[in-house]
Amino acid sequence: MNERIYCGKKVILTDDGYFAEPSTWTREMAYEIAGEEKLELTDQHFSIMEFMRSKFLKGEPVSIRSINHSGIMDVKTFYRLFPGAPLKKASKIAGLPKPSSCI
């Protein structure tokens, strides 16, 4: 476990750099994390991250498939918004643990 300061608050991260305690995340922290990932966040980013957080907090798995069926955006848009490894990147910025479906 590692510690990191976002928006002046200490948060605990896993060895992979994901939030160990998703409840400590704030929207303002997302901007700092996105900056580290070289992303500039828009309302579209937040709409899907809020969807992901909602599913996670209900105990439901978050996957590319669930994002595609969310009605918020299609997979192609998701990949464009979070280039590279979109589910991993979006989870990290949204303050969620590393998705179990990702290596």
N, C-alpha and C positions, 0 to 999 in steps of 0.2 A: 504494500500500500504506500501511496505517496500523498503528500499534501501540496496543495496549490492555492494561490490567492487569485480569486476572480472578484472583481468589483469590491475589493477591500475585505472580502470574506474568505476565510480558510475553508477549503473543501477537501474531502478525502477522495482520492482517485485510486483505481485499481492499477496494477502494474502495466496494463495496456493503455492507461490514460482515460478510462471511462469513470463516470461518477459512481462511487460506491454507495452513496446515499442520494438517490434521485430527488428526494424532498428538499435538498439544499440548493437545487438549481433555481435560477431566476432567469427571466427573459433577458435582462441586462447582461447576464453572464454569457448568454448565447452569442451576443455580438463579439465578445472577447475571444471566445472559443472559435467562432467562425473566422475571425481575423487570423488566428493561428493556422487555420486551414486554407487561408487565402480566398475566403468567400465573403461576399457582401450580401447580407440577408435582406430579403424582401418579404412582403406579406404572404407570398406563395410559400416561402420557406417555413414561415411560422404556422401557416394553416396545416401543413402536413406534420410538422413537429408536434403541434398540439394534438392532432389525431393520434400520433404515435404514443405520446405521453398518456393520453386518455386510455388507449388500449392496454398499455403496460400497467397503469395503475389499477385497472380492472382485473389484472392477472391474465390477460389474453396475449398470446404471442404476436409480436410485430414481425412481419415478413414483407418481402417484395410483393407477394401475392395479395396480402391484405391491403397494401397501399394501392395496388392496381384496382382493387374492388372497393376502395374507400369512397369513390365518387368525388374526391377532392382533386385528384390528378391521375393521369395515366403513368405507366412505368417510364415511357420515353421522357416525359417532363421531369419525373423524379431523377432520372439519370442526368438530365441536363442541369438541374438545380444543384445536385450533389455529385459532381463528376468523380470518377475513379471508383471508389467502393461506396456507393450511395447509402446503403443501409447502415454501414458502419459509421460513415461520416455524419449522417443525419442523427443517429443515435448519440454519438459523442456530443454534438452541438446541442441536442435536446436534453442533455443531462441524464441519459439513460445508460444502463449497463450495456456491454457489448452483446449484440444479438447472438443467441445460441446457435443460429443457423450460419454464422460467419466464422471462418477459420481465423 
